[in-house]
Amino acid sequence: MRKLLAVLGALLLVHVALLLVRPAGAAVAPTAKRVRIGIVFDLGGRGDKSFNDGAYLGGERARKELGANVTFIEPGDGSDREPGLRLLAAEGNDLVIGVGFIFTDDLNKLAAEYPNTKFGGVDYAVGSDKDGKVIPPPANLAALKFREEEGSFLVGAIAALSGGSKKLGFIGGMDSPLIRKFEAGYTAGVKHVCPDCEVIAQYAGVTPVAFRNPSRGKELALAQYQGGVKVIFHASGSTGLGVFEAARTMDALAIGVDADQFREAPGHVLTSMVKGIDASVFDAIKRVQSGSFQGGVIGFGLAEDGVGYVYDANNKALISDAVRARVEALKREIIAGTIKVPSTT
């Protein structure tokens, strides 16, 4: 028996030794850090088919491709935005993201309280001092900014060239500097190709609730369509779902925002002004994982493919080849700096 045990012991030692041996030149697979991410949605929440859903897609992509542990929080009436961010920071998440400009003050405050936590703000509102100089965000906070006016300029040109009317409509959610950027770019695009066209612009309200009021969106849209408008561009979150309903009712056209919203009213969506919210969120998470995250303002415009417009099999019948060529030429001019798109009305 002792001899048998000795043999078994020797075999066990050989087996362990073999497990520790690897061929010369063989690489050891690196173990990527499994980062913890917290994302707090804007009012309107998941299912807005737009802004928040884009952020969700970015987080889900990071979960699948990077193995990130992602937690989502959906605020109720808006008063729980800061507590949501604070909870995620206190839990030790590596990156906490607030989706929407209304998170700006909360993010500034928490970035100072949690200097070892990284923060991201989608559409973070960059401030300026009394001399007009930009006030940079905290060093541990990345401001993910989009030049919405550039993409809005292009859909404005499409609306004027394809809408069949010299009356164009715009419906915004909360009347705010950010949404005014959409209006400014859209109006500039309309006027660039049709100087005598008129843009009728209206807003659903002056508080964040204006981003989740489909009935108000439908009311405003119906009034515009009945007044001779043929195309309405909305930048209003889930309020825009009412705009699409009105477009179906009136057999008119609407333009989506932030994501491709064709499915909201097939045959009635001329195009959508898309923002790479999903890509910006994924990029921020990837930078945290790789250790290359830096605070500051990160801009996304036409040149970075951060904004654009939809042209595919679903809507190409509504946009002629001549219009498509004209709009692509305008896009090149904006990227080259030949056309300066305004960001204020």
N, C-alpha and C positions, 0 to 999 in steps of 0.2 A: 504493500500500500504506500509506504514512504517513497519507494522508487517511482510509483505512478504519479504521486503528487509532485515529485521533483520534475518529472517530464512535463506535466501539465503547466507547472510554474514557468519552466523554460520556454514553452510554446507561447504562453501568455506574454512574456517579456518580448519575444520576437515580434508578436502581433502588434504590440504597442509601439515598438520601434518602427515597424513598417508604416504605421499610421502617421508617424511624424516625418517620414521621408517624402520629399517631392522631387520630381525630375529637375535636373539642372536647367535653369532658364525659365522654369514655370512661374507664372505670375500669380500673386495672391490677389484675388478679387477685392477691390476696395469696398469698404462698408460705408455707404452714404449715411450721413446724419439724418435721422428721421425727425424732421422739424415739426413743431407744433404751431398751428396757425389758427387764429381766431378772426372771424369776419362778422361784422354787424351790418345788416342791410339797412337801406334807407327806407323811409315811409313808402308804402306801396307793397313792399316785401316781395317774396317769391311769387312767381306767377304773373308779374307785370308784363311778361313777354318782351322785356326791354332792359332797363338799366340794372336792376337787381339780378335778373336772371343771367345777365352777362357776367357779373361778379361770381355768381354761383358756379357757372361753367368753368371759370378760371380756377376756382377752388377745387372743383371736382377733377379737373385735369391734373392739378398738382397732386391730388390724392392718388390718382391712377398711375401717373408717369414718374412721380418723385417719391411716392410712398409717404407723403406728408399726412400728418394727423390734423384734419381740418374740422373745426367747430363753427357752426353757423348760428347766429342769433338774430331773430326777427323782432324788432321793437314793436310795441303796440301803438300807443298814441303819440309817441315821440319823446315823452318825458323820461323814458327809460333808456335813451341812447347812451348817455354817459355811464349809467350803472352797468350796461352791457359791455362797454369797452373796458371799464374798470375791472369787472369780473374776469375777463379774459386776460388782462395784464396781471392781475393778482394770482391767477392760476399758473403763471409762468410760461405762457405761450411765447414762442420766439418772435412772432410777428402778429400784430393786431391791426386789422384793417377796418376803417370806417368808410362805408360806401355812400358818398354824397357830400356836397359842400356844407350841409348843415352840421357836419361832424367837426368842422375846422377848430372851433374854440375848445371843444372837448379833447381833441387830439393834442392840441398845444399844451393844455393843462396836464394831461396824463403823461405826455412825453417828458415833461419836467419831473414829474413824480416818480416815473419808472425809467431812469436813464439807461438801464441795462436791457430794456425791452425795445424792440424795433417796432415802429408804427408806419402805417401807410394810409394815405387819404386819397380816395378816388374823387377827383374834382375838388380837391383841397383849395380853399379860397386864399390865395396869396395876397397878403396885405402890403401896404406901402406907408412910408412915413410922411411927415408934413412937407418934405421936399420932393415927394413922388418917387423916392427910391424904394425898390422892392425889399420887404422885410423877409429874409430867408426863414424857412421853417426850422425847428430844432434839428440838431445834428443827427438824431436818431429817428427822424421822421421823413419819409419820402412822399413828396407831393406829386401825385400822378395826375398830370394836367393834359387836357386835350384842346386842340384848336378846332372846336366845333364849328366855328364860323367858316372854316375852309370847306368842310364837307357840306355845310348848309348852303354855301354859295353855289355849289354844283347842283344840288337838288332844286334850288331856286331857278337856275337856268333851265333845268329839265321841265319844271312846272310851267314856266313861261313859254317854252318852245313846244311843249306837247299837250298843254292843258286845254287848248281850244277856247280860252277866254282871257281877256286882259284884266280880269279880277282874280287875284290869287289870295288865298287865306293862310293865316298862321294862328295856331292855338297853343299857348304856353301853359304850363302848370302854374307854379308859384312865380309871381312877378319878382324877378331877382336878377342880379348882374349875370349869372351864369346863363339863364334861359334867354336873356336879352342878347347874348352872343349868337344863339341860334337864329333869333329874329333878324339881327343885323346882317349876318352872312346870307341868310335866305333872301332878304330884301335886296341886298347888293347884287346877288346873282340874277334875280328877276330883272332888276333895272339895267344890268349890264347888257342883257340880250334884248330887252324890251323896255326902253326908257319911258314909254307912256303907259306902262302897266301899273296897276294899283295893287298894293298889298294891304289887306285888312288884317290887323293883328289884335288878338284878344287874349286875356289871361283868365284862368279858372279861379284865381284867388291870390291872396298875399301871404298865406301861411303854408307850411309844408303839406297840410291836408289837401291842398289843391292838386297834388300829384296822385291822388287816389279817389277821384270823384268822376267816374264814367258818366253819370247822369248829367253832370254839368258840361262835360266834354261834348256829349251828344246834343245838348241844348244849344251850345254855342255853334257847333258845326252845322246843325240844321238851319239856323238863322243865316249863316254865311252862304250855304248852298242855295237857300231860297232867295238870297239877295244877288245871285248871279255868279258866285264863285264856283269854279269847276274843280279846283284842286286845293286841298288844305294840307299843310305840313304841320304836324303836331310835335311838340317837345314837352310832353306832359305826363310821363309815366303811365300808370294804369288809367288815368283820366282819358288817355288817347283811345282806349278801347271803345269809349262812347263815340269818338270821332269816326272810327271804322264802322260802327253800327249805323251812324248817320249816312256814311258814304254808300253803304249797301241799300239803305232805305231810299236814297235819292238817286241811285244809279250814277254816282259821281266818283271822283278819285281822291285818294288820300296818300300822304307820304309818311312812312313809318320813321322811327327814330331809335338810335342806339343799336338795334339788332334788325335783322331781316324780318319784317312783320307781314310778309305776304300772306301767310296762313290766316291772319285775322280777318281778311276780306278778299279772298281770291278773285282776281279780275278787277278789283277796285283799288289796288295798291300800285301806284305808278312806280314807286321805288322806295327805298328806305335810306336814310342817312345813318350809316353804321359807325359805331365807335368800338375800338378794340379794348373794351373793358376787360373781357376775359383774358386777352393777351397781357394786358398791363398787370393784372392781379397775378397771373401765373409767373410773369417775369420777376415781380417783386419777391414771390415765394422762392423761386429758383435762386435768386441772388442771396437770400438768407441762407439757403442750404449750402451754397458754394462758398459762403464767406465773403462775397463781393458786394454785399448790400451797403449802400451809402445814402445818407439823407440828402435833402435838397429837392429842387424842382426838376421833374423829369417830364419833358414835353412830347406829345404825340400828335402829329399833324399829317397832312397828305404825304409829305416827304418820307415819313417813317411808317406809312401805311397804318397810322393810328386812327384815321377817319377816312371815310369814302362813301360810295353809294352802291346800291345793288343794281346789277345788270346781268340777268341770267335768263334761262329758258322760261321762267315764270312771268317775266315782265317785258321781255324784248319785243313783244308784239305791240306794246304801248309806246315804245321809244324807237323812232326811226333810225336808220343807219346814219343819216345826215345829222340828227340831233346827237347821237352817240359820238360821232366824230368831233362835233363842235364842243361837246362837254369834255372830252379827253384833251382837246387842245387847250381849253381853259384850265384844266388840271395841271398841265405842263407849265402854263404861264404862272400859275400860283406858286408852284414848287420853285420855279426859276426866280421868283420875286418880281416878275413883270407886273402882275396884278397884286395889289395890296388889299386884302380883305379886311373890312372893318370889324371890330369886335364889340362895338357899342352902337346903340341906336341914336 
